[in-house]
């Protein structure tokens, strides 16, 4: 179990007194008919633009699949969803500036080839039934071949998730193990509200096949279905002894599907990190510090939970949205989670929620009724959502107080 100590130390090394936020947005790059860009073209464009701006190119299985700058990185998701991951900053204005520069560069580039950028939780052509996910090719990364193989056996919606979904993710800092647990628990309790606040559908009446009667939270339904071993909420996160140790143990024992090492992936099925060490597929004694960090990050990445604990807390419950709405979401999280007063108010308001099953019950109600649902003791979801918006403003400075209203305008216009 020595390697669990390394995972523990990796997580603990993220402790910081800073209060920064990272933002990731996945985009669909589509033509005038709503069809996604092909891998060969987008890979060649990433290589061309990356070299032009002096970025560090990412290669996987011999393909260019992304690049890094000193402000953000670009990656390709399973069916060429185009993701920007902005480095953590405390200033929302700075995050906006970086995104705007990225968007101007890539919008013009894609336009030259007959494509444009869209943001939705699910590809409109799939959500509306114009095409099925089976008609969308996966990128040739070996990782995705193995994931596709696995998810075809574990649930109904793996092909929807991989080929036709897109999200917006936020990362937040923690200062200690106690602070991480506290923030995670509050975030989990309010996550059903964050999910519906950030829902971004093409049609308000569409449903997934086999999920008639649940017109909301398509992307969440997809993730929750694909594989219970690695989705939903982090197990035991409301236990009294929950912390770095329990997270490290879960990461160490998680079935991996695949193992990636030095840009190559091998299929390992249900084997865990523990199994790979015990059978010497991984020789722990030969690992450099850099390789150790890389494989820890890979192990963590194979858990697709609503929240991931890395060197920060990764919030994974929002649909992909346009940047003004995404910045409103960043501000919402900042005002709630980085305010000691607001964090305490949220703990008090939701103190009766002490289990993952309570949270899942709320999510199911919202999947059926959206903002008209009643959760957590018959409280109206829209009222609770407005409560979060107003509370967040109390934790923001005068320049940022206006941002959360972008979120409320978004759901008001789309519902």
RODO-2510 file (C-alpha; in nm, 4 decimals, decimal comma):
residues 415
     n   res          X          Y          Z
     1     x     0,0000     0,0000     0,0000
     2     x     0,3038     0,2279    -0,0220
     3     x     0,1751     0,3923    -0,3392
     4     x    -0,1373     0,5141    -0,1603
     5     x     0,0983     0,7339     0,0404
     6     x     0,2208     0,8847    -0,2844
     7     x    -0,1380     0,9566    -0,3901
     8     x    -0,2030     1,1071    -0,0460
     9     x     0,1052     1,3283    -0,0784
    10     x     0,0051     1,4319    -0,4307
    11     x    -0,3350     1,5535    -0,3125
    12     x    -0,1924     1,7212    -0,0032
    13     x     0,0651     1,9051    -0,2152
    14     x    -0,2209     2,1089    -0,3572
    15     x    -0,2898     2,2800    -0,0249
    16     x    -0,2683     2,6561    -0,0697
    17     x    -0,3948     2,9759     0,0832
    18     x    -0,4644     3,1180    -0,2617
    19     x    -0,8203     3,1386    -0,3867
    20     x    -0,7921     3,0861    -0,7586
    21     x    -1,0351     2,9322    -1,0053
    22     x    -0,9647     2,7302    -1,3159
    23     x    -1,2168     2,7152    -1,5994
    24     x    -1,2532     2,4483    -1,8682
    25     x    -1,5063     2,4656    -2,1496
    26     x    -1,5667     2,1956    -2,4099
    27     x    -1,6954     2,3150    -2,7475
    28     x    -1,8565     2,1534    -3,0468
    29     x    -1,6940     2,2548    -3,3744
    30     x    -1,9610     2,2054    -3,6411
    31     x    -2,0427     2,2904    -3,9997
    32     x    -2,3584     2,4634    -4,1210
    33     x    -2,5479     2,1344    -4,0916
    34     x    -2,4400     2,0790    -3,7335
    35     x    -2,1934     1,7997    -3,8122
    36     x    -1,8731     1,7856    -3,6102
    37     x    -1,5293     1,8571    -3,7508
    38     x    -1,3154     1,5555    -3,8434
    39     x    -1,0113     1,4502    -3,6443
    40     x    -0,7554     1,4829    -3,9243
    41     x    -0,8507     1,8426    -3,9968
    42     x    -0,8684     1,9618    -3,6381
    43     x    -0,5443     1,7827    -3,5480
    44     x    -0,3647     1,9528    -3,8369
    45     x    -0,5070     2,2901    -3,7348
    46     x    -0,3919     2,2426    -3,3749
    47     x    -0,0418     2,1657    -3,5004
    48     x    -0,0422     2,4660    -3,7330
    49     x    -0,1758     2,7149    -3,4786
    50     x     0,0312     2,5691    -3,1951
    51     x     0,3529     2,6180    -3,3911
    52     x     0,2457     2,9653    -3,5015
    53     x     0,1935     3,0899    -3,1448
    54     x     0,4948     2,9066    -3,0017
    55     x     0,2927     2,6622    -2,7907
    56     x     0,4094     2,3208    -2,6713
    57     x     0,2345     2,0533    -2,8764
    58     x     0,0778     1,7426    -2,7188
    59     x     0,1132     1,4094    -2,8972
    60     x    -0,0782     1,0886    -2,8239
    61     x    -0,0450     0,7694    -3,0288
    62     x     0,1511     0,9697    -3,2852
    63     x    -0,1178     1,2366    -3,3319
    64     x    -0,1176     1,6032    -3,2343
    65     x    -0,4087     1,6310    -2,9901
    66     x    -0,3481     1,9609    -2,8127
    67     x    -0,1065     2,2290    -2,7033
    68     x     0,0020     2,4284    -2,3982
    69     x     0,0662     2,7997    -2,3590
    70     x     0,1559     2,9841    -2,0404
    71     x    -0,2117     3,0786    -1,9963
    72     x    -0,4191     2,7845    -2,1185
    73     x    -0,4098     2,4484    -2,2899
    74     x    -0,6129     2,2925    -2,5703
    75     x    -0,7161     1,9258    -2,5792
    76     x    -0,9422     1,7098    -2,7953
    77     x    -1,2110     1,5024    -2,6298
    78     x    -1,3420     1,1693    -2,7728
    79     x    -1,5226     1,2983    -3,0825
    80     x    -1,3211     1,6151    -3,1315
    81     x    -1,4968     1,8239    -2,8698
    82     x    -1,2549     2,1156    -2,8491
    83     x    -1,1610     2,1981    -2,4909
    84     x    -0,9830     2,4972    -2,3466
    85     x    -0,8455     2,4673    -1,9940
    86     x    -0,7566     2,8094    -1,8565
    87     x    -0,4893     2,8241    -1,5882
    88     x    -0,6187     2,9176    -1,2421
    89     x    -0,6574     3,2889    -1,1710
    90     x    -0,8268     3,4842    -0,8957
    91     x    -0,9483     3,7530    -1,1390
    92     x    -1,2602     3,6776    -1,3422
    93     x    -1,1636     3,9630    -1,5744
    94     x    -0,8339     3,7848    -1,6467
    95     x    -1,0129     3,4579    -1,7225
    96     x    -1,2415     3,6431    -1,9642
    97     x    -0,9482     3,8091    -2,1396
    98     x    -0,7735     3,4753    -2,1978
    99     x    -1,0889     3,3105    -2,3275
   100     x    -1,1714     3,6018    -2,5575
   101     x    -0,8229     3,5838    -2,7130
   102     x    -0,8573     3,2072    -2,7595
   103     x    -1,2032     3,2403    -2,9130
   104     x    -1,0998     3,5121    -3,1564
   105     x    -0,8067     3,3031    -3,2770
   106     x    -0,9959     2,9783    -3,3170
   107     x    -1,3254     3,1173    -3,4386
   108     x    -1,1443     3,2764    -3,7318
   109     x    -0,9427     2,9600    -3,7962
   110     x    -1,2459     2,7336    -3,8025
   111     x    -1,4442     2,9794    -4,0125
   112     x    -1,1841     2,9539    -4,2880
   113     x    -1,2707     2,5850    -4,3171
   114     x    -1,6488     2,6181    -4,2968
   115     x    -1,6904     2,5442    -3,9262
   116     x    -1,8007     2,7403    -3,6223
   117     x    -1,7989     2,6930    -3,2446
   118     x    -2,1103     2,6040    -3,0435
   119     x    -2,1662     2,5364    -2,6731
   120     x    -2,4354     2,2962    -2,5514
   121     x    -2,4553     2,0135    -2,3028
   122     x    -2,5273     1,7761    -2,5906
   123     x    -2,4688     1,8019    -2,9634
   124     x    -2,7950     1,9473    -3,1007
   125     x    -2,8155     1,7010    -3,3919
   126     x    -2,8082     1,4126    -3,1447
   127     x    -3,0358     1,5705    -2,8856
   128     x    -3,2965     1,6415    -3,1543
   129     x    -3,2692     1,2927    -3,3063
   130     x    -3,1374     1,4133    -3,6427
   131     x    -2,8495     1,1684    -3,6082
   132     x    -2,7523     0,9026    -3,3563
   133     x    -2,4201     0,8854    -3,1706
   134     x    -2,3366     0,5756    -3,3771
   135     x    -2,2991     0,8055    -3,6778
   136     x    -2,0235     1,0051    -3,5078
   137     x    -1,6701     0,8664    -3,5329
   138     x    -1,4348     0,8608    -3,2371
   139     x    -1,0921     1,0172    -3,2645
   140     x    -0,8196     0,7555    -3,3220
   141     x    -0,6692     0,7859    -2,9728
   142     x    -0,6285     0,4364    -2,8276
   143     x    -0,7635     0,5599    -2,4944
   144     x    -1,1036     0,6252    -2,6480
   145     x    -1,1183     0,2914    -2,8260
   146     x    -1,0756     0,1147    -2,4928
   147     x    -1,3243     0,3402    -2,3143
   148     x    -1,5810     0,2885    -2,5901
   149     x    -1,5327    -0,0883    -2,5633
   150     x    -1,5797    -0,0791    -2,1865
   151     x    -1,8805     0,1528    -2,1736
   152     x    -2,0656    -0,0467    -2,4382
   153     x    -2,0865    -0,3218    -2,1759
   154     x    -2,1660    -0,1177    -1,8645
   155     x    -2,4538     0,1159    -1,9516
   156     x    -2,6852     0,2637    -2,2136
   157     x    -2,5368     0,6068    -2,2684
   158     x    -2,1612     0,5673    -2,3057
   159     x    -2,1776     0,6502    -2,6761
   160     x    -2,3850     0,9608    -2,6005
   161     x    -2,1388     1,0781    -2,3366
   162     x    -1,8281     1,0193    -2,5457
   163     x    -1,9507     1,1369    -2,8845
   164     x    -2,2100     1,4027    -2,8150
   165     x    -2,1689     1,5697    -2,4754
   166     x    -1,9768     1,8754    -2,3581
   167     x    -1,9266     2,0361    -2,0188
   168     x    -1,7948     2,3394    -1,8345
   169     x    -1,5758     2,2643    -1,5343
   170     x    -1,4402     2,4776    -1,2531
   171     x    -1,1562     2,4037    -1,0143
   172     x    -1,1255     2,5538    -0,6661
   173     x    -0,8422     2,5533    -0,4136
   174     x    -0,8340     2,4096    -0,0634
   175     x    -0,6012     2,5048     0,2202
   176     x    -0,6061     2,1826     0,4232
   177     x    -0,7634     1,8393     0,4420
   178     x    -1,0385     1,9778     0,6634
   179     x    -1,1017     2,2624     0,4201
   180     x    -1,1174     2,0208     0,1245
   181     x    -1,3739     1,8005     0,2994
   182     x    -1,5811     2,0989     0,4040
   183     x    -1,5916     2,2529     0,0572
   184     x    -1,6567     1,9200    -0,1132
   185     x    -1,9529     1,8409     0,1093
   186     x    -2,1113     2,1827     0,0554
   187     x    -2,0550     2,1605    -0,3187
   188     x    -2,2102     1,8146    -0,3304
   189     x    -2,5183     1,9356    -0,1451
   190     x    -2,5748     2,2281    -0,3808
   191     x    -2,4747     2,0305    -0,6911
   192     x    -2,8335     1,9449    -0,7962
   193     x    -2,8959     2,3202    -0,8106
   194     x    -2,5738     2,3836    -1,0029
   195     x    -2,6752     2,1156    -1,2517
   196     x    -3,0082     2,2766    -1,3385
   197     x    -2,8723     2,6315    -1,3188
   198     x    -2,6160     2,5346    -1,5822
   199     x    -2,8332     2,3107    -1,7992
   200     x    -2,7961     2,4036    -2,1655
   201     x    -3,0348     2,2195    -2,3966
   202     x    -3,1477     2,2784    -2,7531
   203     x    -3,5058     2,1692    -2,6812
   204     x    -3,6724     2,1838    -2,3417
   205     x    -3,8883     1,8790    -2,4181
   206     x    -3,6262     1,6397    -2,5537
   207     x    -3,5424     1,3231    -2,3598
   208     x    -3,2845     1,0490    -2,3850
   209     x    -3,3951     0,7124    -2,5284
   210     x    -3,5350     0,5068    -2,2437
   211     x    -3,5608     0,8113    -2,0148
   212     x    -3,8994     0,9478    -2,1178
   213     x    -4,0359     1,1570    -1,8331
   214     x    -3,6913     1,2990    -1,7539
   215     x    -3,6423     1,5957    -1,9873
   216     x    -3,3716     1,7601    -1,7758
   217     x    -3,0027     1,7028    -1,7041
   218     x    -2,9308     1,4825    -2,0062
   219     x    -2,5561     1,4949    -1,9553
   220     x    -2,5884     1,4033    -1,5872
   221     x    -2,8171     1,1118    -1,6772
   222     x    -2,5569     0,9927    -1,9258
   223     x    -2,2705     1,0056    -1,6770
   224     x    -2,4704     0,8437    -1,3971
   225     x    -2,5597     0,5507    -1,6214
   226     x    -2,2329     0,4612    -1,7890
   227     x    -2,0513     0,2787    -1,5085
   228     x    -2,1351     0,2884    -1,1354
   229     x    -1,7763     0,1954    -1,0433
   230     x    -1,6484     0,5352    -1,1532
   231     x    -1,9400     0,7814    -1,1685
   232     x    -2,1746     0,9681    -0,9356
   233     x    -2,0397     1,1056    -0,6103
   234     x    -1,7223     1,0082    -0,4273
   235     x    -1,7985     0,7140    -0,1989
   236     x    -1,7950     0,7652     0,1788
   237     x    -1,7547     1,1416     0,1424
   238     x    -1,9946     1,1982     0,4331
   239     x    -1,8181     0,9518     0,6633
   240     x    -1,6542     1,0978     0,9742
   241     x    -1,3101     0,9714     0,8729
   242     x    -1,3286     1,0843     0,5086
   243     x    -1,0177     1,2618     0,3832
   244     x    -0,7014     1,2238     0,1801
   245     x    -0,6482     0,8642     0,2949
   246     x    -0,9891     0,7443     0,1803
   247     x    -0,9564     0,9238    -0,1536
   248     x    -0,6104     0,7715    -0,2084
   249     x    -0,7464     0,4254    -0,1303
   250     x    -1,0348     0,4677    -0,3743
   251     x    -0,8007     0,5870    -0,6496
   252     x    -0,5667     0,2918    -0,5833
   253     x    -0,8498     0,0384    -0,6043
   254     x    -1,0500     0,1892    -0,8933
   255     x    -1,0924    -0,0381    -1,2001
   256     x    -0,8866     0,1422    -1,4629
   257     x    -1,0083     0,0218    -1,8056
   258     x    -0,6733     0,1314    -1,9470
   259     x    -0,3269     0,2316    -1,8365
   260     x    -0,1435     0,5150    -2,0100
   261     x     0,2325     0,5471    -1,9856
   262     x     0,4520     0,7777    -2,1938
   263     x     0,1768     0,8580    -2,4455
   264     x     0,0796     0,4924    -2,4995
   265     x    -0,2279     0,3143    -2,3659
   266     x    -0,2896    -0,0532    -2,2917
   267     x    -0,6202    -0,2168    -2,2072
   268     x    -0,6378    -0,3496    -1,8502
   269     x    -1,0128    -0,4006    -1,8067
   270     x    -1,1187    -0,4306    -1,4435
   271     x    -0,7662    -0,4246    -1,3071
   272     x    -0,6861    -0,1491    -1,0576
   273     x    -0,3647     0,0356    -0,9829
   274     x    -0,3195    -0,2072    -0,6957
   275     x    -0,3381    -0,4995    -0,9384
   276     x    -0,0919    -0,3410    -1,1800
   277     x     0,1623    -0,2885    -0,9046
   278     x     0,1185    -0,6375    -0,7628
   279     x     0,1643    -0,8066    -1,1005
   280     x     0,4600    -0,5778    -1,1826
   281     x     0,2981    -0,4199    -1,4877
   282     x     0,4151    -0,1083    -1,3070
   283     x     0,7522    -0,1362    -1,1339
   284     x     0,7234     0,1048    -0,8439
   285     x     1,0951     0,1002    -0,7707
   286     x     1,1797     0,2318    -1,1178
   287     x     0,9416     0,5265    -1,1117
   288     x     1,0912     0,8730    -1,1298
   289     x     0,9075     1,1525    -0,9503
   290     x     0,7761     1,2789    -1,2857
   291     x     0,6478     0,9356    -1,3915
   292     x     0,4921     0,8867    -1,0503
   293     x     0,3019     1,2131    -1,0843
   294     x     0,1916     1,1256    -1,4379
   295     x     0,0463     0,7888    -1,3416
   296     x    -0,1240     0,9292    -1,0317
   297     x    -0,2940     1,1856    -1,2541
   298     x    -0,3923     0,9082    -1,4943
   299     x    -0,5389     0,6969    -1,2124
   300     x    -0,7449     0,9927    -1,0901
   301     x    -0,8586     1,0728    -1,4450
   302     x    -1,0212     0,7303    -1,4802
   303     x    -1,2784     0,8195    -1,2156
   304     x    -1,5549     1,0234    -1,3788
   305     x    -1,7217     1,1459    -1,0617
   306     x    -1,9236     1,4669    -1,0354
   307     x    -1,6318     1,6008    -0,8315
   308     x    -1,2678     1,5008    -0,8587
   309     x    -1,0087     1,5607    -0,5909
   310     x    -0,6700     1,6372    -0,7428
   311     x    -0,4489     1,9169    -0,6156
   312     x    -0,7774     2,1064    -0,6186
   313     x    -1,1486     2,0259    -0,6268
   314     x    -1,2773     1,9827    -0,9808
   315     x    -1,6477     2,0620    -1,0226
   316     x    -1,7876     1,8626    -1,3155
   317     x    -2,1654     1,9140    -1,3049
   318     x    -2,2288     2,1948    -1,5577
   319     x    -2,3160     2,1769    -1,9261
   320     x    -2,1017     2,3633    -2,1744
   321     x    -2,2257     2,7221    -2,2035
   322     x    -2,1235     3,0474    -2,3767
   323     x    -1,8480     3,2404    -2,2038
   324     x    -2,0629     3,5090    -2,0411
   325     x    -2,2670     3,2390    -1,8700
   326     x    -1,9520     3,0446    -1,7809
   327     x    -1,8044     3,3547    -1,6162
   328     x    -2,1270     3,3942    -1,4212
   329     x    -2,0812     3,0373    -1,3026
   330     x    -1,7212     3,1070    -1,2019
   331     x    -1,8387     3,4093    -1,0041
   332     x    -2,1187     3,2089    -0,8435
   333     x    -1,8725     2,9463    -0,7202
   334     x    -1,6206     3,2083    -0,6119
   335     x    -1,8764     3,4033    -0,4117
   336     x    -2,0106     3,0925    -0,2387
   337     x    -1,7021     2,8820    -0,1752
   338     x    -1,4312     3,1413    -0,1133
   339     x    -1,6400     3,3367     0,1368
   340     x    -1,6087     3,1988     0,4889
   341     x    -1,9384     3,3605     0,5847
   342     x    -2,1226     3,2163     0,2850
   343     x    -1,9718     2,8730     0,3303
   344     x    -2,0981     2,8706     0,6884
   345     x    -2,4453     2,9831     0,5748
   346     x    -2,4606     2,7010     0,3213
   347     x    -2,3518     2,4473     0,5814
   348     x    -2,6308     2,5669     0,8076
   349     x    -2,8992     2,5798     0,5380
   350     x    -2,8261     2,2294     0,4129
   351     x    -2,7158     2,0681     0,7397
   352     x    -2,9965     1,8098     0,7275
   353     x    -2,8510     1,6629     0,4054
   354     x    -2,6024     1,4038     0,5254
   355     x    -2,5976     1,1346     0,2578
   356     x    -2,5337     1,0836    -0,1100
   357     x    -2,8754     0,9184    -0,1418
   358     x    -3,0430     1,2454    -0,0351
   359     x    -2,8548     1,4302    -0,3079
   360     x    -2,9340     1,1674    -0,5716
   361     x    -3,3033     1,1869    -0,4805
   362     x    -3,2925     1,5621    -0,5419
   363     x    -3,1212     1,5108    -0,8782
   364     x    -3,3900     1,2653    -0,9862
   365     x    -3,6652     1,5125    -0,9020
   366     x    -3,4891     1,7812    -1,1035
   367     x    -3,4447     1,5442    -1,3968
   368     x    -3,8247     1,5131    -1,4015
   369     x    -3,9403     1,8643    -1,3182
   370     x    -3,6500     2,1051    -1,3660
   371     x    -3,6936     2,4368    -1,1862
   372     x    -4,0425     2,3317    -1,0791
   373     x    -3,9040     2,0469    -0,8679
   374     x    -3,9148     2,0476    -0,4905
   375     x    -3,6164     1,9020    -0,3075
   376     x    -3,4592     1,8875     0,0379
   377     x    -3,7761     1,9081     0,2427
   378     x    -4,0093     2,0406    -0,0282
   379     x    -3,8040     2,3526    -0,1083
   380     x    -3,8656     2,4923    -0,4561
   381     x    -3,5641     2,4584    -0,6835
   382     x    -3,6057     2,7981    -0,8453
   383     x    -3,6204     2,9646    -0,5037
   384     x    -3,3060     2,7808    -0,3941
   385     x    -3,1281     2,8740    -0,7169
   386     x    -3,2113     3,2406    -0,6652
   387     x    -3,0895     3,2087    -0,3061
   388     x    -2,7508     3,0886    -0,4300
   389     x    -2,7258     3,3740    -0,6802
   390     x    -2,7997     3,6427    -0,4227
   391     x    -2,5798     3,4840    -0,1569
   392     x    -2,2857     3,4620    -0,3938
   393     x    -2,2943     3,8348    -0,4566
   394     x    -2,2225     3,8949    -0,0877
   395     x    -1,8901     3,7172    -0,1348
   396     x    -1,7777     3,9135    -0,4406
   397     x    -1,6101     4,2492    -0,4832
   398     x    -1,7883     4,5400    -0,6478
   399     x    -1,6423     4,4636    -0,9927
   400     x    -1,7650     4,1043    -0,9887
   401     x    -2,1087     4,1272    -0,8266
   402     x    -2,2804     4,1605    -1,1647
   403     x    -2,1499     3,8300    -1,3027
   404     x    -2,3860     3,5870    -1,1232
   405     x    -2,6823     3,7591    -1,2869
   406     x    -2,5520     3,6195    -1,6185
   407     x    -2,6417     3,2753    -1,4874
   408     x    -2,9911     3,3760    -1,3846
   409     x    -3,0505     3,5473    -1,7214
   410     x    -2,9330     3,2297    -1,8905
   411     x    -3,1779     2,9991    -1,7194
   412     x    -3,4604     3,2548    -1,7459
   413     x    -3,4121     3,2788    -2,1200
   414     x    -3,3802     2,9039    -2,1731
   415     x    -3,6643     2,7765    -1,9565
***
